[in-house]
Amino acid sequence: MTGDDRPGAGIVWSRVEEGFHVASARGVFLGYIDREADGTYWAYNRRSRPIGRFPGLIAAMTAVTHAHIQATAVPPVIELRQVPDALPGSAVH
């Protein structure tokens, strides 16, 4: 993987204040991390829902990045088509 294909590419982390970090990509809010008094980090997604508690900042950043990737992943498109009923002796194209 190179360039923008790498997980986390294009994500900008801003330290708003000591122990509080916010992630964005191309101006879109992705989530944030808040350090607790015990030194652990709580990571939250773009809807401010908790992702989890982590022992280090990098692990929490990775969790926010993965939550964003999973939330924005485009599921495969499945197209269903009805096959016309074939009359006996006719050819279906």
FENLINLIN-V686146 format. One record per residue. RES is the residue in one small letter. PHI is phi in whole degrees, 0 to 359 (999 if undefined). PSI is psi in radians with two decimals (* if undefined). NEAR is the number of other ideal C-beta (glycine too) atoms within 10 Angstrom. Layout:
RES:PHI:PSI:NEAR
RES:PHI:PSI:NEAR
//
This chain:
m:999:2.40:7
t:221:2.83:6
g:59:-2.32:7
d:284:0.00:7
d:280:-0.25:7
r:287:2.44:9
p:302:2.29:11
g:90:-0.15:15
a:297:2.36:12
g:87:-0.07:10
i:271:2.28:18
v:249:2.25:11
w:256:2.28:16
s:241:2.29:10
r:271:1.87:11
v:286:-0.76:10
e:205:3.01:6
e:305:2.11:6
g:83:0.08:14
f:230:2.02:12
h:237:2.47:20
v:237:2.41:16
a:251:2.48:24
s:213:2.79:16
a:218:2.11:15
r:53:0.66:7
g:83:0.04:6
v:259:2.26:11
f:292:2.27:14
l:251:-0.53:21
g:158:-3.06:25
y:208:2.93:21
i:229:2.39:23
d:232:2.17:15
r:278:2.34:15
e:271:2.93:10
a:299:-0.51:6
d:277:0.03:7
g:93:-0.08:9
t:276:2.94:15
y:237:2.29:21
w:262:2.27:16
a:255:2.45:25
y:232:2.55:21
n:277:-3.01:19
r:293:-0.26:17
r:257:0.27:9
s:62:0.47:9
r:266:2.39:9
p:296:2.36:10
i:267:-0.71:17
g:165:3.06:13
r:251:2.37:14
f:228:2.59:18
p:285:-0.38:11
g:222:2.80:11
l:296:-0.77:17
i:299:-0.74:10
a:298:-0.70:15
a:292:-0.71:25
m:298:-0.72:20
t:298:-0.72:15
a:297:-0.73:21
v:295:-0.74:26
t:299:-0.83:20
h:294:-0.65:14
a:297:-0.69:21
h:294:-0.79:22
i:299:-0.77:13
q:294:-0.68:9
a:290:-0.47:12
t:255:0.04:11
a:296:2.36:7
v:269:2.07:5
p:292:2.68:5
p:296:2.53:4
v:271:2.22:5
i:248:2.14:5
e:253:2.21:4
l:253:2.31:4
r:233:2.47:5
q:273:2.27:5
v:274:2.25:6
p:296:2.55:9
d:297:2.34:7
a:264:2.32:9
l:279:2.57:8
p:306:2.27:4
g:88:-0.11:5
s:263:2.76:9
a:258:2.38:6
v:262:2.25:8
h:261:*:4
//
